[in-house]
Amino acid sequence: LDRSSAASDVYKRQSLHQGHYIKCVITDPGSIDEEWSKNNIGGINFTDNEEVEKFLRFNIDLKEKIKEEQQKVPSNLKKYTYCYKCFMVRPERAHHCSSCGKCYLKMDHHCPWVGNCVGFNNHKFFFMFLFYTVVISIIMLLTALPSFIKILEGGHGFSLERTFVTMLGFLFTGCFFVGGLMMFIAHIWFISH
């Protein structure tokens, strides 16, 4: 394997890594808005009428009304919950993100690294971002391993600056690898269950 094809391979993986990161950042995680509630819940009518909205937002019996609607629908089909922060009906597996202030379908978590929630629409991109993070970390560790071993054996021929940069880079990449691998394994478990 020559250096140019190995470098080309690394650049391909890095571009896939960055591409999935960008897709994860810009893809809507699966927002649920009032339009969804209007179109998908039977028996509860959301309108622009302020009195009706006020009634729905502050009605104590709303939870009971939603339970009645859920009983009408066969159990293998739709179920709904109510978000008391957004004041709207949402699907059963939707959750409210306190950072974004919205409800998202199958919300996993709010990720500060992507500046977005990970939900139904962008979970695939987040998973692939984690995968390529682990792959690139492995490549970087394997590339730096000969220099790291040489330093541990005495560091002959290395300046103090090169030794420091190599050790720091190897430590940083190792931490990045361990963190990425743990998150990747956790998401494999989440997907499988």
C-alpha positions as CSV (number, residue, x, y, z in Angstrom):
1,L,0.0,0.0,0.0
2,D,1.6,3.3,-1.1
3,R,1.3,6.6,0.8
4,S,-0.7,8.3,-1.9
5,S,-3.5,5.7,-1.9
6,A,-3.5,5.6,1.9
7,A,-3.8,9.4,2.1
8,S,-6.6,9.3,-0.5
9,D,-8.4,6.7,1.5
10,V,-8.1,8.9,4.7
11,Y,-9.4,11.9,2.8
12,K,-12.4,9.9,1.5
13,R,-13.3,8.8,5.0
14,Q,-12.8,12.3,6.3
15,S,-15.1,13.8,3.7
16,L,-17.8,11.2,4.6
17,H,-17.3,12.1,8.3
18,Q,-17.7,15.8,7.6
19,G,-20.6,15.2,5.2
20,H,-22.6,13.2,7.8
21,Y,-21.8,15.8,10.4
22,I,-23.2,18.6,8.2
23,K,-26.3,16.5,7.3
24,C,-26.9,15.9,11.0
25,V,-26.6,19.6,11.8
26,I,-28.8,20.9,9.0
27,T,-31.5,18.1,8.9
28,D,-34.6,18.8,11.0
29,P,-34.8,16.1,13.7
30,G,-38.5,15.6,13.2
31,S,-40.3,18.6,14.5
32,I,-43.9,18.3,15.6
33,D,-45.9,21.5,15.1
34,E,-49.6,22.4,15.6
35,E,-50.2,21.5,11.9
36,W,-49.3,17.9,12.8
37,S,-51.7,18.0,15.7
38,K,-54.5,19.3,13.6
39,N,-54.1,16.7,10.9
40,N,-53.4,13.6,13.0
41,I,-55.6,13.7,16.1
42,G,-59.2,12.7,15.8
43,G,-61.9,14.3,17.9
44,I,-59.7,17.1,19.3
45,N,-60.1,20.2,17.0
46,F,-57.3,22.7,17.1
47,T,-58.3,26.0,15.5
48,D,-57.1,29.6,15.5
49,N,-59.9,30.6,17.7
50,E,-58.3,32.1,20.9
51,E,-61.1,30.9,23.2
52,V,-60.7,27.2,22.0
53,E,-56.9,27.4,22.3
54,K,-57.2,28.9,25.8
55,F,-59.7,26.1,26.7
56,L,-57.3,23.4,25.4
57,R,-54.3,24.9,27.1
58,F,-55.9,25.2,30.6
59,N,-58.5,22.5,30.5
60,I,-58.0,20.0,33.3
61,D,-60.0,17.4,31.5
62,L,-57.8,17.5,28.4
63,K,-55.7,14.5,29.5
64,E,-58.9,12.5,30.0
65,K,-60.1,13.5,26.5
66,I,-56.8,12.3,25.0
67,K,-57.1,9.0,26.9
68,E,-60.6,8.6,25.5
69,E,-59.3,9.2,22.0
70,Q,-56.5,6.7,22.5
71,Q,-59.1,4.0,23.5
72,K,-61.0,4.6,20.3
73,V,-57.9,3.8,18.1
74,P,-56.8,0.2,17.9
75,S,-53.7,-0.4,20.1
76,N,-51.5,-1.3,17.2
77,L,-52.1,2.0,15.5
78,K,-51.8,5.6,16.9
79,K,-51.3,6.7,20.4
80,Y,-50.9,10.2,21.6
81,T,-49.5,12.2,24.5
82,Y,-49.8,15.8,25.5
83,C,-46.9,18.3,25.9
84,Y,-47.6,20.7,28.7
85,K,-44.7,22.9,27.6
86,C,-45.8,23.3,23.9
87,F,-49.5,22.9,24.7
88,M,-50.1,20.4,21.9
89,V,-50.9,16.8,21.2
90,R,-47.9,14.7,19.9
91,P,-47.2,11.1,19.0
92,E,-46.4,8.6,21.7
93,R,-42.6,8.4,21.1
94,A,-42.1,12.2,20.8
95,H,-40.3,14.1,23.5
96,H,-39.8,17.8,24.4
97,C,-36.3,19.3,24.1
98,S,-35.8,21.9,26.8
99,S,-32.8,23.4,24.8
100,C,-34.7,23.8,21.6
101,G,-38.1,24.4,23.1
102,K,-39.8,22.0,20.7
103,C,-41.1,18.5,20.5
104,Y,-39.4,16.0,18.2
105,L,-40.3,12.5,16.9
106,K,-38.2,9.8,18.5
107,M,-35.9,12.4,20.1
108,D,-32.7,10.7,21.3
109,H,-30.9,13.7,22.9
110,H,-29.9,17.3,22.3
111,C,-26.3,17.1,21.2
112,P,-24.1,20.1,21.9
113,W,-21.5,18.9,19.4
114,V,-23.9,19.2,16.5
115,G,-26.0,22.0,18.0
116,N,-29.2,20.2,17.2
117,C,-31.4,17.4,18.6
118,V,-30.9,13.9,17.4
119,G,-34.3,12.6,16.3
120,F,-36.2,10.6,13.8
121,N,-35.0,12.4,10.7
122,N,-31.3,12.8,11.5
123,H,-30.5,9.8,13.7
124,K,-29.0,8.0,10.7
125,F,-26.6,10.8,10.0
126,F,-25.6,11.0,13.6
127,F,-24.9,7.3,13.7
128,M,-22.8,7.4,10.6
129,F,-21.0,10.5,12.0
130,L,-20.1,8.4,15.1
131,F,-19.0,5.5,12.9
132,Y,-16.6,7.6,10.9
133,T,-15.3,9.3,14.0
134,V,-14.3,5.9,15.3
135,V,-12.8,4.8,12.0
136,I,-10.8,8.0,11.6
137,S,-9.6,7.8,15.2
138,I,-8.4,4.3,14.6
139,I,-6.5,5.4,11.5
140,M,-4.9,8.3,13.3
141,L,-3.9,6.1,16.3
142,L,-2.3,3.5,13.9
143,T,-0.5,6.2,12.0
144,A,0.9,7.8,15.2
145,L,1.7,4.4,16.9
146,P,5.2,4.0,15.4
147,S,6.3,7.5,16.6
148,F,4.7,6.8,20.0
149,I,6.5,3.5,20.4
150,K,9.8,5.2,19.4
151,I,9.3,7.9,22.0
152,L,8.6,5.2,24.7
153,E,11.8,3.4,23.7
154,G,13.9,6.5,24.4
155,G,12.9,9.1,21.8
156,H,16.2,9.1,20.0
157,G,16.1,11.6,17.1
158,F,13.0,13.5,18.4
159,S,13.1,17.1,19.6
160,L,11.4,18.0,22.8
161,E,8.6,19.8,20.8
162,R,8.0,16.9,18.5
163,T,7.9,14.5,21.5
164,F,5.4,16.8,23.2
165,V,3.2,17.2,20.1
166,T,3.2,13.5,19.4
167,M,2.3,12.5,22.9
168,L,-0.4,15.2,23.2
169,G,-1.8,14.2,19.8
170,F,-1.8,10.5,20.6
171,L,-3.5,11.2,24.0
172,F,-6.1,13.5,22.4
173,T,-6.9,11.0,19.6
174,G,-7.1,8.1,22.2
175,C,-9.6,10.0,24.2
176,F,-11.6,10.9,21.1
177,F,-11.5,7.2,20.1
178,V,-12.7,6.0,23.5
179,G,-15.5,8.6,23.7
180,G,-16.6,8.0,20.1
181,L,-16.5,4.2,20.5
182,M,-18.6,4.4,23.7
183,M,-21.2,6.5,22.1
184,F,-21.2,4.3,18.9
185,I,-21.7,1.2,21.0
186,A,-24.5,2.9,23.0
187,H,-26.3,3.9,19.8
188,I,-26.0,0.3,18.4
189,W,-27.7,-0.8,21.6
190,F,-30.3,1.9,21.3
191,I,-31.1,0.9,17.7
192,S,-31.3,-2.8,18.5
193,H,-33.7,-2.4,21.4
